[in-house]
Amino acid sequence: MNIADAQKQVDDWIKEFGVRYFSELTNMAILTEEVGELARVMARKFGDQSFKKNEEKLELADEMADVLWVLICLANQTGVNLTEAFVKNLEKKTSRDKDRHKNNEKLY
């Protein structure tokens, strides 16, 4: 599946099962919440915290997918083509940072 397919699948799902998109502001708040849940898993899996008993079933991939889902919802409802946006962003990063990281002594 590519990004455009994902955007269409989310839109189709919303139309069939979701009634409508939540407002952009609500989805932004949900995105923040989902990123927090991802951060919780990261802190426990790769950081110094341990899982609480009720968190042991949390999965990194599922939390990442939740973040992606809401990001796609926001893109769809604001008219952003994520494929085009990603390509432009990659071009910007390449132009700006093509030598920056190679010359960063901290990375060696």
C-alpha positions in Angstrom: 0.0 0.0 0.0 1.3 3.5 -0.8 0.4 6.7 1.0 -2.3 7.7 -1.5 -3.9 4.3 -1.0 -3.8 4.8 2.8 -5.4 8.2 2.5 -8.2 6.7 0.4 -8.8 3.7 2.7 -9.1 6.0 5.7 -11.5 8.3 3.9 -13.6 5.3 2.7 -13.6 3.9 6.3 -14.7 7.2 7.7 -17.5 7.5 5.2 -18.7 3.9 5.9 -18.2 3.5 9.6 -17.2 6.9 11.1 -20.2 9.0 10.0 -17.9 12.0 9.5 -14.4 13.2 10.4 -14.1 14.8 13.8 -13.2 18.5 13.6 -9.7 19.4 12.8 -9.1 20.7 16.2 -10.4 17.5 17.8 -8.2 15.4 15.6 -5.2 17.5 16.5 -5.9 16.8 20.1 -6.3 13.1 19.4 -3.0 13.1 17.5 -1.3 14.6 20.5 -2.9 12.0 22.7 -1.8 9.2 20.4 1.8 10.5 20.2 1.7 10.5 24.0 0.7 6.9 24.0 3.5 6.1 21.6 5.9 7.9 23.9 4.7 5.8 26.8 5.5 2.6 25.0 8.9 3.9 23.9 9.8 5.0 27.4 8.9 1.6 28.8 10.4 -0.5 26.0 13.6 1.5 25.3 13.8 3.8 28.3 14.2 3.3 32.0 10.6 2.9 32.9 8.9 -0.5 33.3 5.5 -1.4 32.1 2.6 -1.2 34.6 0.4 -4.3 34.8 -2.4 -2.7 32.6 0.2 -1.6 30.0 1.8 -4.9 29.3 -0.3 -5.5 26.2 0.6 -2.2 24.6 2.3 -2.7 21.2 4.7 -0.3 19.6 3.4 -1.0 16.0 -0.2 -0.5 17.0 0.6 2.9 18.7 2.5 4.0 15.6 -0.5 3.0 13.4 -2.8 5.0 15.6 -0.6 8.1 15.1 -0.5 7.5 11.3 -4.3 7.0 11.2 -5.0 10.4 12.8 -2.4 12.1 10.8 -4.0 10.8 7.6 -7.4 11.9 8.9 -6.0 15.5 9.3 -4.4 15.4 5.9 -7.7 14.2 4.3 -9.8 16.8 5.9 -7.4 19.7 5.2 -6.8 18.7 1.6 -3.1 17.7 2.1 -1.8 15.1 -0.4 0.7 13.3 1.9 2.6 11.8 -1.0 3.3 15.2 -2.5 4.1 16.7 0.9 6.5 13.9 1.7 8.3 14.2 -1.6 8.7 17.9 -1.1 9.8 17.5 2.5 12.4 14.9 1.5 13.7 17.2 -1.2 14.0 20.1 1.3 15.8 17.9 3.8 18.2 16.6 1.1 19.0 20.1 -0.1 19.4 21.5 3.4 21.1 18.6 5.1 23.0 16.6 2.5 26.3 17.3 4.1 25.3 18.4 7.6 25.1 15.0 9.1 28.1 13.6 7.3 30.1 16.5 8.9 28.6 16.0 12.4 31.4 14.5 14.5 28.8 13.6 17.2 27.5 10.9 14.8 30.8 9.1 14.5 
